[in-house]
């Protein structure tokens, strides 16, 4: 079971990396909507960082032992 979760965390890491540098997170010349006074690109970047952190912590917990 842990091996499947380990592979899933690897896939999620790749997907988050691709989405982070896509126009979905970094659109050209867009700063609205704002969240707590932060422009769109900044708060989505922070959100992606927290998602990657959570994914990394999960990967550390379930990494296969060799």
PDB file as gemmi writes it, atoms N, CA and C in Angstrom:
CRYST1    1.000    1.000    1.000  90.00  90.00  90.00 P 1                      
ATOM      1  N   UNK A   1       0.823  -1.203   0.000  1.00  0.00           N  
ATOM      2  CA  UNK A   1       0.000   0.000   0.000  1.00  0.00           C  
ATOM      3  C   UNK A   1       0.867   1.266   0.000  1.00  0.00           C  
ATOM      4  N   UNK A   2       1.937   1.238   0.829  1.00  0.00           N  
ATOM      5  CA  UNK A   2       2.804   2.411   0.905  1.00  0.00           C  
ATOM      6  C   UNK A   2       3.493   2.685  -0.425  1.00  0.00           C  
ATOM      7  N   UNK A   3       3.799   1.620  -1.171  1.00  0.00           N  
ATOM      8  CA  UNK A   3       4.456   1.802  -2.454  1.00  0.00           C  
ATOM      9  C   UNK A   3       3.544   2.536  -3.442  1.00  0.00           C  
ATOM     10  N   UNK A   4       2.245   2.242  -3.404  1.00  0.00           N  
ATOM     11  CA  UNK A   4       1.295   2.932  -4.290  1.00  0.00           C  
ATOM     12  C   UNK A   4       1.164   4.400  -3.916  1.00  0.00           C  
ATOM     13  N   UNK A   5       1.123   4.683  -2.617  1.00  0.00           N  
ATOM     14  CA  UNK A   5       1.030   6.078  -2.169  1.00  0.00           C  
ATOM     15  C   UNK A   5       2.315   6.821  -2.529  1.00  0.00           C  
ATOM     16  N   UNK A   6       3.462   6.139  -2.409  1.00  0.00           N  
ATOM     17  CA  UNK A   6       4.751   6.731  -2.772  1.00  0.00           C  
ATOM     18  C   UNK A   6       4.751   7.145  -4.250  1.00  0.00           C  
ATOM     19  N   UNK A   7       4.273   6.271  -5.114  1.00  0.00           N  
ATOM     20  CA  UNK A   7       4.211   6.582  -6.544  1.00  0.00           C  
ATOM     21  C   UNK A   7       3.222   7.713  -6.815  1.00  0.00           C  
ATOM     22  N   UNK A   8       2.115   7.716  -6.084  1.00  0.00           N  
ATOM     23  CA  UNK A   8       1.126   8.779  -6.235  1.00  0.00           C  
ATOM     24  C   UNK A   8       1.711  10.136  -5.844  1.00  0.00           C  
ATOM     25  N   UNK A   9       2.503  10.174  -4.770  1.00  0.00           N  
ATOM     26  CA  UNK A   9       3.119  11.442  -4.362  1.00  0.00           C  
ATOM     27  C   UNK A   9       4.121  11.920  -5.412  1.00  0.00           C  
ATOM     28  N   UNK A  10       4.805  11.004  -6.072  1.00  0.00           N  
ATOM     29  CA  UNK A  10       5.727  11.391  -7.138  1.00  0.00           C  
ATOM     30  C   UNK A  10       4.964  11.998  -8.316  1.00  0.00           C  
ATOM     31  N   UNK A  11       3.841  11.410  -8.673  1.00  0.00           N  
ATOM     32  CA  UNK A  11       3.025  11.931  -9.769  1.00  0.00           C  
ATOM     33  C   UNK A  11       2.448  13.293  -9.403  1.00  0.00           C  
ATOM     34  N   UNK A  12       1.979  13.442  -8.173  1.00  0.00           N  
ATOM     35  CA  UNK A  12       1.428  14.719  -7.719  1.00  0.00           C  
ATOM     36  C   UNK A  12       2.507  15.797  -7.749  1.00  0.00           C  
ATOM     37  N   UNK A  13       3.739  15.453  -7.368  1.00  0.00           N  
ATOM     38  CA  UNK A  13       4.838  16.423  -7.413  1.00  0.00           C  
ATOM     39  C   UNK A  13       5.075  16.919  -8.830  1.00  0.00           C  
ATOM     40  N   UNK A  14       5.076  16.014  -9.773  1.00  0.00           N  
ATOM     41  CA  UNK A  14       5.270  16.410 -11.172  1.00  0.00           C  
ATOM     42  C   UNK A  14       4.122  17.294 -11.661  1.00  0.00           C  
ATOM     43  N   UNK A  15       2.903  16.924 -11.323  1.00  0.00           N  
ATOM     44  CA  UNK A  15       1.745  17.712 -11.748  1.00  0.00           C  
ATOM     45  C   UNK A  15       1.762  19.111 -11.121  1.00  0.00           C  
ATOM     46  N   UNK A  16       2.109  19.197  -9.844  1.00  0.00           N  
ATOM     47  CA  UNK A  16       2.189  20.505  -9.194  1.00  0.00           C  
ATOM     48  C   UNK A  16       3.273  21.370  -9.830  1.00  0.00           C  
ATOM     49  N   UNK A  17       4.401  20.770 -10.189  1.00  0.00           N  
ATOM     50  CA  UNK A  17       5.463  21.525 -10.831  1.00  0.00           C  
ATOM     51  C   UNK A  17       5.011  22.064 -12.184  1.00  0.00           C  
ATOM     52  N   UNK A  18       4.305  21.255 -12.944  1.00  0.00           N  
ATOM     53  CA  UNK A  18       3.818  21.700 -14.252  1.00  0.00           C  
ATOM     54  C   UNK A  18       2.766  22.792 -14.100  1.00  0.00           C  
ATOM     55  N   UNK A  19       1.835  22.607 -13.174  1.00  0.00           N  
ATOM     56  CA  UNK A  19       0.760  23.581 -12.981  1.00  0.00           C  
ATOM     57  C   UNK A  19       1.310  24.901 -12.445  1.00  0.00           C  
ATOM     58  N   UNK A  20       2.338  24.828 -11.596  1.00  0.00           N  
ATOM     59  CA  UNK A  20       2.900  26.042 -11.009  1.00  0.00           C  
ATOM     60  C   UNK A  20       3.422  26.994 -12.071  1.00  0.00           C  
ATOM     61  N   UNK A  21       4.031  26.473 -13.123  1.00  0.00           N  
ATOM     62  CA  UNK A  21       4.605  27.328 -14.155  1.00  0.00           C  
ATOM     63  C   UNK A  21       3.724  27.441 -15.391  1.00  0.00           C  
ATOM     64  N   UNK A  22       2.463  27.073 -15.258  1.00  0.00           N  
ATOM     65  CA  UNK A  22       1.525  27.196 -16.364  1.00  0.00           C  
ATOM     66  C   UNK A  22       0.787  28.531 -16.262  1.00  0.00           C  
ATOM     67  N   UNK A  23       0.108  28.933 -17.317  1.00  0.00           N  
ATOM     68  CA  UNK A  23      -0.680  30.174 -17.260  1.00  0.00           C  
ATOM     69  C   UNK A  23      -1.819  30.129 -16.243  1.00  0.00           C  
ATOM     70  N   UNK A  24      -2.139  28.953 -15.730  1.00  0.00           N  
ATOM     71  CA  UNK A  24      -3.171  28.850 -14.699  1.00  0.00           C  
ATOM     72  C   UNK A  24      -2.739  29.577 -13.427  1.00  0.00           C  
ATOM     73  N   UNK A  25      -1.477  29.474 -13.056  1.00  0.00           N  
ATOM     74  CA  UNK A  25      -0.962  30.119 -11.856  1.00  0.00           C  
ATOM     75  C   UNK A  25      -0.266  31.432 -12.185  1.00  0.00           C  
ATOM     76  N   UNK A  26       0.422  31.484 -13.298  1.00  0.00           N  
ATOM     77  CA  UNK A  26       1.160  32.691 -13.670  1.00  0.00           C  
ATOM     78  C   UNK A  26       0.579  33.251 -14.983  1.00  0.00           C  
ATOM     79  N   UNK A  27      -0.589  33.857 -14.924  1.00  0.00           N  
ATOM     80  CA  UNK A  27      -1.148  34.447 -16.136  1.00  0.00           C  
ATOM     81  C   UNK A  27      -0.433  35.758 -16.475  1.00  0.00           C  
ATOM     82  N   UNK A  28      -0.443  36.106 -17.722  1.00  0.00           N  
ATOM     83  CA  UNK A  28       0.236  37.316 -18.164  1.00  0.00           C  
ATOM     84  C   UNK A  28      -0.592  38.552 -17.812  1.00  0.00           C  
ATOM     85  N   UNK A  29      -0.005  39.454 -17.043  1.00  0.00           N  
ATOM     86  CA  UNK A  29      -0.578  40.769 -16.764  1.00  0.00           C  
ATOM     87  C   UNK A  29      -1.918  40.706 -16.003  1.00  0.00           C  
ATOM     88  N   UNK A  30      -2.059  39.743 -15.097  1.00  0.00           N  
ATOM     89  CA  UNK A  30      -3.284  39.612 -14.307  1.00  0.00           C  
ATOM     90  C   UNK A  30      -2.918  39.736 -12.832  1.00  0.00           C  
ATOM     91  N   UNK A  31      -3.613  40.582 -12.115  1.00  0.00           N  
ATOM     92  CA  UNK A  31      -3.365  40.710 -10.679  1.00  0.00           C  
ATOM     93  C   UNK A  31      -4.643  40.587  -9.865  1.00  0.00           C  
ATOM     94  N   UNK A  32      -5.784  40.476 -10.506  1.00  0.00           N  
ATOM     95  CA  UNK A  32      -7.041  40.283  -9.794  1.00  0.00           C  
ATOM     96  C   UNK A  32      -7.505  38.861 -10.039  1.00  0.00           C  
ATOM     97  N   UNK A  33      -8.164  38.186  -9.156  1.00  0.00           N  
ATOM     98  CA  UNK A  33      -8.700  38.653  -7.895  1.00  0.00           C  
ATOM     99  C   UNK A  33      -7.611  38.726  -6.832  1.00  0.00           C  
ATOM    100  N   UNK A  34      -7.843  39.557  -5.864  1.00  0.00           N  
ATOM    101  CA  UNK A  34      -6.935  39.671  -4.731  1.00  0.00           C  
ATOM    102  C   UNK A  34      -7.502  38.897  -3.554  1.00  0.00           C  
ATOM    103  N   UNK A  35      -6.623  38.399  -2.709  1.00  0.00           N  
ATOM    104  CA  UNK A  35      -7.014  37.681  -1.508  1.00  0.00           C  
ATOM    105  C   UNK A  35      -6.188  38.262  -0.366  1.00  0.00           C  
ATOM    106  N   UNK A  36      -6.846  38.891   0.580  1.00  0.00           N  
ATOM    107  CA  UNK A  36      -6.179  39.569   1.699  1.00  0.00           C  
ATOM    108  C   UNK A  36      -5.171  40.602   1.207  1.00  0.00           C  
ATOM    109  N   UNK A  37      -5.462  41.250   0.110  1.00  0.00           N  
ATOM    110  CA  UNK A  37      -4.592  42.281  -0.436  1.00  0.00           C  
ATOM    111  C   UNK A  37      -3.432  41.743  -1.266  1.00  0.00           C  
ATOM    112  N   UNK A  38      -3.340  40.421  -1.420  1.00  0.00           N  
ATOM    113  CA  UNK A  38      -2.266  39.823  -2.208  1.00  0.00           C  
ATOM    114  C   UNK A  38      -2.745  39.610  -3.636  1.00  0.00           C  
ATOM    115  N   UNK A  39      -1.926  39.929  -4.626  1.00  0.00           N  
ATOM    116  CA  UNK A  39      -2.330  39.696  -6.019  1.00  0.00           C  
ATOM    117  C   UNK A  39      -2.454  38.195  -6.328  1.00  0.00           C  
ATOM    118  N   UNK A  40      -3.178  37.916  -7.380  1.00  0.00           N  
ATOM    119  CA  UNK A  40      -3.510  36.545  -7.775  1.00  0.00           C  
ATOM    120  C   UNK A  40      -2.283  35.648  -7.873  1.00  0.00           C  
ATOM    121  N   UNK A  41      -1.267  36.096  -8.578  1.00  0.00           N  
ATOM    122  CA  UNK A  41      -0.086  35.262  -8.787  1.00  0.00           C  
ATOM    123  C   UNK A  41       0.607  34.936  -7.472  1.00  0.00           C  
ATOM    124  N   UNK A  42       0.655  35.883  -6.551  1.00  0.00           N  
ATOM    125  CA  UNK A  42       1.321  35.648  -5.277  1.00  0.00           C  
ATOM    126  C   UNK A  42       0.563  34.634  -4.433  1.00  0.00           C  
ATOM    127  N   UNK A  43      -0.753  34.805  -4.272  1.00  0.00           N  
ATOM    128  CA  UNK A  43      -1.462  33.864  -3.400  1.00  0.00           C  
ATOM    129  C   UNK A  43      -1.604  32.485  -4.016  1.00  0.00           C  
ATOM    130  N   UNK A  44      -1.666  32.384  -5.338  1.00  0.00           N  
ATOM    131  CA  UNK A  44      -1.690  31.047  -5.933  1.00  0.00           C  
ATOM    132  C   UNK A  44      -0.321  30.379  -5.811  1.00  0.00           C  
ATOM    133  N   UNK A  45       0.751  31.167  -5.898  1.00  0.00           N  
ATOM    134  CA  UNK A  45       2.089  30.622  -5.691  1.00  0.00           C  
ATOM    135  C   UNK A  45       2.278  30.125  -4.272  1.00  0.00           C  
ATOM    136  N   UNK A  46       1.776  30.876  -3.304  1.00  0.00           N  
ATOM    137  CA  UNK A  46       1.840  30.445  -1.903  1.00  0.00           C  
ATOM    138  C   UNK A  46       1.032  29.168  -1.700  1.00  0.00           C  
ATOM    139  N   UNK A  47      -0.156  29.102  -2.299  1.00  0.00           N  
ATOM    140  CA  UNK A  47      -0.990  27.900  -2.209  1.00  0.00           C  
ATOM    141  C   UNK A  47      -0.271  26.689  -2.799  1.00  0.00           C  
ATOM    142  N   UNK A  48       0.368  26.869  -3.950  1.00  0.00           N  
ATOM    143  CA  UNK A  48       1.096  25.767  -4.574  1.00  0.00           C  
ATOM    144  C   UNK A  48       2.266  25.326  -3.697  1.00  0.00           C  
ATOM    145  N   UNK A  49       2.904  26.264  -3.022  1.00  0.00           N  
ATOM    146  CA  UNK A  49       4.009  25.922  -2.123  1.00  0.00           C  
ATOM    147  C   UNK A  49       3.517  25.082  -0.959  1.00  0.00           C  
ATOM    148  N   UNK A  50       2.382  25.442  -0.374  1.00  0.00           N  
ATOM    149  CA  UNK A  50       1.822  24.660   0.722  1.00  0.00           C  
ATOM    150  C   UNK A  50       1.388  23.270   0.259  1.00  0.00           C  
ATOM    151  N   UNK A  51       0.839  23.181  -0.946  1.00  0.00           N  
ATOM    152  CA  UNK A  51       0.461  21.866  -1.476  1.00  0.00           C  
ATOM    153  C   UNK A  51       1.693  20.993  -1.687  1.00  0.00           C  
ATOM    154  N   UNK A  52       2.776  21.581  -2.198  1.00  0.00           N  
ATOM    155  CA  UNK A  52       4.008  20.822  -2.399  1.00  0.00           C  
ATOM    156  C   UNK A  52       4.616  20.399  -1.061  1.00  0.00           C  
ATOM    157  N   UNK A  53       4.539  21.267  -0.057  1.00  0.00           N  
ATOM    158  CA  UNK A  53       5.035  20.922   1.278  1.00  0.00           C  
ATOM    159  C   UNK A  53       4.255  19.742   1.854  1.00  0.00           C  
ATOM    160  N   UNK A  54       2.930  19.797   1.759  1.00  0.00           N  
ATOM    161  CA  UNK A  54       2.094  18.706   2.268  1.00  0.00           C  
ATOM    162  C   UNK A  54       2.397  17.402   1.530  1.00  0.00           C  
ATOM    163  N   UNK A  55       2.592  17.493   0.230  1.00  0.00           N  
ATOM    164  CA  UNK A  55       2.916  16.310  -0.563  1.00  0.00           C  
ATOM    165  C   UNK A  55       4.283  15.749  -0.171  1.00  0.00           C  
ATOM    166  N   UNK A  56       5.238  16.608   0.089  1.00  0.00           N  
ATOM    167  CA  UNK A  56       6.568  16.164   0.504  1.00  0.00           C  
ATOM    168  C   UNK A  56       6.520  15.482   1.870  1.00  0.00           C  
ATOM    169  N   UNK A  57       5.763  16.045   2.791  1.00  0.00           N  
ATOM    170  CA  UNK A  57       5.641  15.427   4.115  1.00  0.00           C  
ATOM    171  C   UNK A  57       4.993  14.049   4.005  1.00  0.00           C  
ATOM    172  N   UNK A  58       3.959  13.918   3.190  1.00  0.00           N  
ATOM    173  CA  UNK A  58       3.331  12.623   2.978  1.00  0.00           C  
ATOM    174  C   UNK A  58       4.315  11.641   2.353  1.00  0.00           C  
ATOM    175  N   UNK A  59       5.101  12.104   1.393  1.00  0.00           N  
ATOM    176  CA  UNK A  59       6.083  11.227   0.741  1.00  0.00           C  
ATOM    177  C   UNK A  59       7.148  10.750   1.729  1.00  0.00           C  
ATOM    178  N   UNK A  60       7.554  11.626   2.645  1.00  0.00           N  
ATOM    179  CA  UNK A  60       8.535  11.229   3.659  1.00  0.00           C  
ATOM    180  C   UNK A  60       7.965  10.166   4.579  1.00  0.00           C  
ATOM    181  N   UNK A  61       6.705  10.300   4.933  1.00  0.00           N  
ATOM    182  CA  UNK A  61       6.069   9.340   5.844  1.00  0.00           C  
ATOM    183  C   UNK A  61       5.926   7.966   5.200  1.00  0.00           C  
ATOM    184  N   UNK A  62       5.586   7.921   3.920  1.00  0.00           N  
ATOM    185  CA  UNK A  62       5.280   6.631   3.274  1.00  0.00           C  
ATOM    186  C   UNK A  62       6.411   6.102   2.401  1.00  0.00           C  
ATOM    187  N   UNK A  63       7.576   6.719   2.432  1.00  0.00           N  
ATOM    188  CA  UNK A  63       8.647   6.245   1.555  1.00  0.00           C  
ATOM    189  C   UNK A  63       8.988   4.793   1.848  1.00  0.00           C  
ATOM    190  N   UNK A  64       9.222   4.040   0.790  1.00  0.00           N  
ATOM    191  CA  UNK A  64       9.535   2.621   1.007  1.00  0.00           C  
ATOM    192  C   UNK A  64      10.909   2.469   1.655  1.00  0.00           C  
ATOM    193  N   UNK A  65      11.005   1.568   2.583  1.00  0.00           N  
ATOM    194  CA  UNK A  65      12.274   1.291   3.274  1.00  0.00           C  
ATOM    195  C   UNK A  65      13.056   0.262   2.471  1.00  0.00           C  
ATOM    196  N   UNK A  66      14.349   0.524   2.306  1.00  0.00           N  
ATOM    197  CA  UNK A  66      15.188  -0.440   1.587  1.00  0.00           C  
ATOM    198  C   UNK A  66      16.334  -0.865   2.444  1.00  0.00           C  
TER     199      UNK A  66                                                      
END                                                                             
